[in-house]
Amino acid sequence: MADNRIQVARRVDAIEPFRVMEMVKAAASMTRAGQDVISMSVGEPDFTAPDIVARAAVEAIQRGATQYTESLGLPALREAISAHYARAYGLDVAPQRIVVTAGASAGLLLACAALVADGDEVLMPDPSYPCNRHFVSAFGGNAVLVPSGPAERYQLTAAQVAARWTERTRGVIVASPSNPTGTSMTPDQTRDLVAAVRARGGFSIIDEIYQGLYYGEKEGDRATSALSFGDDVITVNSFSKYFSMTGWRLGWLVLPEALVPAVEKLAQNLFICAPAIAQHAALAAFHIEAIAIFEERRREFRRRRDFLVPALRDLGFTVPVLPDGAFYVYADITQVPHRDARDSSAFGMAVLRDALVALVPGDDFGFAAPKQHVRFSYATKYERIEQAVDRLARLLRR
């Protein structure tokens, strides 16, 4: 009998499994079996879209505003995003530079499709969000992960760009604040990084999906955007995190104006447009009532961070850089009093099994000491975080 198995494209071999989902599946199985698992694994806010946004979605459906939009997005939404930059960051970002996408992932895919060719190298920090390197691989490029530790705030630096740039390097992809570390680049770091890449004729893609969830080290600190450092900077943003709209699949790009036609052509062919209902609903996300809710939630995330980081340090976890954004703590486990504290995967499974707390081993996030690190997400209720810390304390003090 002939072997009729379908051959998978070789590019798929370069895409590694998303290991965090194995932890999520194990935790879900235990939950179905009746065990009370506290999830500190998935990077999804426990908050959902405010009522004003939900009502806007219902109204869009009722009036039949459910058909395709322009591939670049609803003009009104692009204008609303532009106004948001002016109001929140004091930036003049022209609506024609904004492309509404089917989530930040689609934005990164479009940017990589436009800029990455076979054999091109793209620099990014290690650790970093794993899908970013896979977006590069999907278009024949090679992600070059540069070990970036506490001294660099786990971020790529201008000095590293200078040291690692080759004739095959085309640009950089960084995230500020970052997943998995929750750390941001300082304004000086961002300015110097962009300048170093620009001097070499490369592109800078800055993932700012956690930009709205920035807390700083002291109350009143505000985020800056990489868009402050030149119109050639490309930023990716999302309605998922600050705006609590994860499943709505809506994000946006800010591009140099000359790049918009190429990305529009790609969007027309690859996605047609972002979900129409989500776009109409997102207009309400910029209403003063919604912004007040989002800001209250941002303060709540900061409260959770301010409890969790000291609590983890008291238990023996090393957190050398205070996370100043997102909702993650990237912790070194080597000083934790547990027999599996030399292998983050084994440690993570032990914590899940024996303490009923789900966290994420460092394996997904790169190759710089992943076995020494785990990621905690505090995108869950404060009271559940307190319970998780109590469970960890009982486990580690046995």
C-alpha positions in Angstrom: 0.0 0.0 0.0 1.4 3.4 -1.0 2.5 5.8 1.8 0.1 8.7 1.3 1.2 10.7 4.4 1.2 14.4 3.8 4.6 16.0 4.0 4.9 18.9 6.4 6.9 21.9 5.3 10.4 22.0 6.7 9.9 25.4 8.3 7.6 23.7 10.8 10.7 21.9 12.2 12.1 25.2 13.3 9.0 25.9 15.5 9.3 24.5 18.9 6.3 23.4 21.0 4.9 26.0 23.4 5.7 24.1 26.6 3.7 26.3 28.8 0.6 24.7 27.3 1.7 21.3 28.7 1.6 22.8 32.2 -1.8 24.4 31.4 -3.2 21.0 30.2 -1.9 19.2 33.4 -3.4 21.9 35.6 -6.7 21.7 33.7 -6.8 18.0 34.1 -6.3 18.2 37.8 -9.0 20.9 38.0 -11.5 18.7 36.2 -10.7 15.9 38.7 -11.9 18.3 41.4 -8.5 19.6 42.7 -8.3 23.3 43.6 -5.4 24.4 41.4 -4.3 28.1 41.6 -3.2 29.2 38.1 -0.2 31.5 38.1 0.8 30.3 34.6 -1.2 31.9 31.8 -0.6 35.5 30.9 -4.3 36.5 30.7 -5.9 39.1 32.9 -8.6 37.8 35.2 -10.5 41.0 34.2 -12.7 41.0 31.1 -13.9 43.9 28.9 -15.9 46.5 30.8 -19.7 46.7 30.3 -19.3 49.8 28.0 -17.2 47.8 25.6 -19.5 44.7 25.8 -22.5 46.9 25.0 -20.7 48.4 22.0 -20.2 44.9 20.7 -23.8 44.0 21.1 -24.9 47.3 19.5 -22.6 46.6 16.5 -24.2 43.2 16.0 -27.7 44.6 16.3 -27.1 47.3 13.7 -25.4 44.8 11.4 -21.9 46.3 11.6 -20.4 42.8 11.1 -19.0 42.9 7.6 -15.4 43.3 6.4 -13.7 46.5 7.2 -10.8 48.1 5.4 -7.7 45.9 5.8 -5.9 48.8 7.6 -8.8 48.9 10.1 -11.8 51.2 10.8 -10.7 54.8 10.1 -12.5 55.8 13.3 -10.5 53.3 15.3 -7.2 54.3 13.8 -8.1 57.9 14.7 -9.0 56.8 18.3 -5.7 55.1 18.7 -3.9 58.2 17.4 -5.8 60.3 20.0 -4.8 57.8 22.7 -1.1 58.3 22.0 -1.6 62.0 22.2 -3.5 61.9 25.5 -1.6 59.2 27.3 2.0 59.8 26.0 2.0 63.2 24.4 2.9 61.8 21.0 1.7 62.9 17.6 1.1 59.6 15.8 -0.7 60.1 12.5 -3.7 57.7 11.9 -2.3 56.8 8.5 0.7 55.1 10.3 -1.6 52.8 12.3 -2.7 49.4 11.1 -5.3 47.5 13.1 -4.5 43.8 13.2 -6.1 40.5 14.4 -4.2 40.7 17.7 -0.6 41.6 18.4 0.4 38.2 17.0 -0.9 39.1 13.6 0.9 42.4 13.8 4.2 40.7 14.5 3.5 38.3 11.6 2.8 41.1 9.2 5.9 43.0 10.3 8.1 39.9 9.9 6.5 39.0 6.5 7.3 42.5 5.3 10.9 42.7 6.6 12.4 39.2 7.1 13.8 37.2 4.1 15.4 33.8 3.9 18.6 33.7 5.9 18.1 37.1 7.6 19.1 37.3 11.3 17.0 39.2 13.9 18.4 39.9 17.3 16.3 39.6 20.4 17.1 39.2 24.1 17.3 35.9 25.9 14.9 35.4 27.8 12.0 36.6 25.6 8.5 35.6 24.5 9.0 32.4 22.5 6.5 33.1 19.7 8.6 36.2 18.6 11.5 33.9 17.5 9.0 31.6 15.8 7.5 34.5 13.8 11.0 35.1 12.4 11.5 31.4 11.6 8.1 31.3 9.8 9.5 33.6 7.1 12.8 31.9 6.7 14.8 34.1 9.1 17.0 33.1 12.1 16.3 34.5 15.5 19.6 35.2 17.3 19.0 35.2 21.0 21.4 37.3 23.0 21.8 36.4 26.7 20.5 39.4 28.6 20.6 39.2 32.4 19.8 41.4 35.4 22.6 43.9 34.6 20.7 44.6 31.3 17.3 44.4 33.0 16.9 41.3 30.8 16.8 43.6 27.8 18.8 43.8 24.6 21.3 46.7 24.7 23.0 48.9 22.1 26.4 47.4 23.1 25.0 43.9 22.5 23.7 45.0 19.1 27.1 46.4 18.2 28.8 43.1 19.3 26.4 40.7 17.6 25.5 42.5 14.3 26.7 40.7 11.2 26.2 41.1 7.5 23.2 38.9 7.8 21.5 40.9 10.6 18.5 42.9 9.5 17.0 44.2 12.8 15.9 43.6 16.3 12.7 42.5 18.1 12.3 43.5 21.8 9.4 43.8 24.2 9.1 46.5 26.8 7.7 45.6 29.3 8.8 42.1 28.6 7.3 38.6 28.9 8.6 36.7 30.9 10.5 39.2 33.0 8.0 42.1 33.5 10.9 44.5 33.0 11.1 47.5 30.8 13.8 49.2 28.9 14.7 52.6 30.4 14.2 55.5 28.0 18.0 55.8 27.6 18.2 52.1 26.8 15.5 52.4 24.2 17.0 55.5 22.6 20.5 54.0 22.4 19.2 50.7 21.1 17.2 52.3 18.3 20.1 54.6 17.4 22.5 51.6 17.2 20.1 49.7 14.9 19.4 52.8 12.8 23.2 53.4 12.3 23.4 49.9 10.8 20.4 50.3 8.5 18.3 47.9 10.4 14.7 47.8 11.7 13.6 48.1 15.3 10.4 46.3 16.2 9.3 47.1 19.8 6.5 45.0 21.3 4.6 47.4 23.6 1.6 45.2 24.3 2.1 45.6 28.1 2.8 49.3 27.8 -0.4 50.3 29.5 0.4 48.0 32.4 3.5 49.9 33.5 3.9 50.6 37.2 7.5 51.8 37.6 9.3 51.6 40.9 7.3 54.4 42.6 3.7 55.6 42.4 3.2 58.1 39.6 5.8 56.6 37.3 4.5 56.6 33.7 5.5 54.7 30.6 7.2 56.1 27.6 6.9 54.7 24.0 9.7 53.8 21.7 7.8 56.0 19.1 9.4 58.9 20.9 12.7 58.0 19.3 11.9 58.3 15.6 9.3 57.8 12.9 11.3 54.7 11.7 10.5 52.7 14.8 7.9 50.0 14.5 5.7 49.3 17.5 3.2 46.5 18.2 0.4 46.9 20.6 -2.8 45.1 21.7 -6.2 45.4 23.2 -5.6 42.1 25.1 -3.7 43.2 28.2 -4.4 46.7 29.4 -7.8 46.7 27.7 -8.7 43.2 29.0 -9.9 42.0 25.6 -7.8 38.8 25.1 -10.3 36.7 23.1 -11.4 39.6 21.0 -8.2 39.2 18.9 -7.4 42.8 18.2 -4.2 44.7 18.1 -2.4 47.3 16.1 0.9 48.3 14.5 2.5 51.7 14.2 4.7 51.8 11.1 6.9 54.2 9.2 4.5 55.7 6.6 6.5 54.3 3.7 6.0 50.7 5.0 2.2 50.9 5.3 1.4 50.0 1.6 3.4 46.8 1.8 1.8 45.8 5.1 -1.7 46.7 3.7 -1.1 44.4 0.8 0.0 41.6 3.1 -3.0 42.1 5.4 -5.4 42.0 2.4 -4.1 38.6 1.4 -3.3 37.0 4.8 -6.1 38.3 7.0 -8.5 40.5 5.0 -9.1 42.5 8.2 -9.3 42.3 12.0 -12.7 41.1 13.5 -15.2 43.8 12.7 -17.3 43.5 15.9 -14.1 43.7 18.0 -13.1 46.9 16.1 -16.4 48.6 16.7 -16.4 47.6 20.4 -12.8 48.8 20.8 -13.9 52.4 20.1 -15.7 52.3 23.4 -12.4 51.2 25.1 -11.1 54.8 24.8 -14.2 56.3 26.5 -13.4 58.1 29.8 -15.5 55.6 31.7 -13.5 52.7 30.3 -10.1 54.3 30.9 -11.0 54.9 34.5 -11.7 51.2 34.9 -8.5 50.2 33.2 -6.5 52.5 35.4 -8.1 51.1 38.5 -7.1 47.6 37.2 -3.6 48.8 36.6 -3.3 49.9 40.2 -4.6 46.5 41.3 -1.9 44.7 39.3 0.7 46.9 40.9 -0.8 45.9 44.4 -0.4 42.2 43.5 3.2 42.8 42.4 4.0 44.6 45.5 2.8 41.7 47.6 4.1 38.8 45.4 7.8 39.9 44.9 8.7 40.3 48.6 6.8 37.1 49.4 8.7 35.1 46.8 12.0 36.6 48.0 11.1 35.5 51.6 10.6 31.9 50.3 14.1 31.8 48.8 13.3 32.8 45.2 15.8 35.3 43.7 14.2 38.3 41.9 17.2 40.5 41.1 15.2 43.1 39.1 11.9 44.5 40.3 9.3 43.9 37.5 8.0 47.3 36.5 5.3 46.3 34.1 3.1 43.5 32.7 2.0 40.8 35.3 5.0 38.5 35.5 7.8 37.7 37.9 10.8 35.8 36.5 12.4 34.1 39.5 15.7 32.2 39.9 15.0 29.0 41.9 18.6 27.9 42.6 18.4 29.0 46.3 14.9 27.6 46.9 14.9 24.8 49.5 13.5 22.0 47.4 15.1 18.9 45.9 14.0 19.9 42.4 15.3 23.4 42.5 18.0 22.7 39.9 15.5 21.9 37.1 12.6 24.3 36.5 10.5 21.7 34.7 10.7 19.2 37.5 10.2 22.0 40.1 7.2 23.2 38.3 5.6 19.8 38.2 6.4 19.2 41.9 4.8 22.5 42.8 1.7 21.7 40.7 1.4 18.2 42.2 2.3 18.9 45.8 1.1 22.6 46.3 -1.6 22.8 43.6 0.0 25.9 42.2 0.6 26.2 38.4 3.6 28.2 37.3 5.7 28.2 34.1 9.3 26.7 33.8 11.8 28.8 32.0 12.3 26.3 29.1 10.0 28.3 26.7 11.7 31.6 27.0 15.2 30.9 25.6 18.5 29.2 26.3 20.1 31.4 28.9 19.8 29.3 32.1 16.1 28.3 31.6 16.5 25.5 34.1 17.2 28.0 36.8 14.1 30.1 36.3 10.3 30.0 36.6 7.7 32.6 35.6 4.9 33.5 37.9 1.9 35.3 36.5 -0.1 37.5 38.9 -3.0 37.9 36.5 -5.2 36.3 39.1 -7.1 37.5 42.1 -5.1 38.9 45.0 -6.7 36.5 47.4 -5.7 33.5 45.2 -2.1 34.9 45.1 -2.1 35.0 48.9 -3.3 31.4 49.0 -0.6 30.4 46.4 2.1 31.9 48.6 0.8 30.1 51.7 0.8 26.8 49.7 4.4 27.4 48.5 5.5 28.2 52.0 4.1 25.0 53.4 5.7 23.0 50.6 9.1 24.6 50.9 9.2 24.4 54.7 8.5 20.8 55.0 
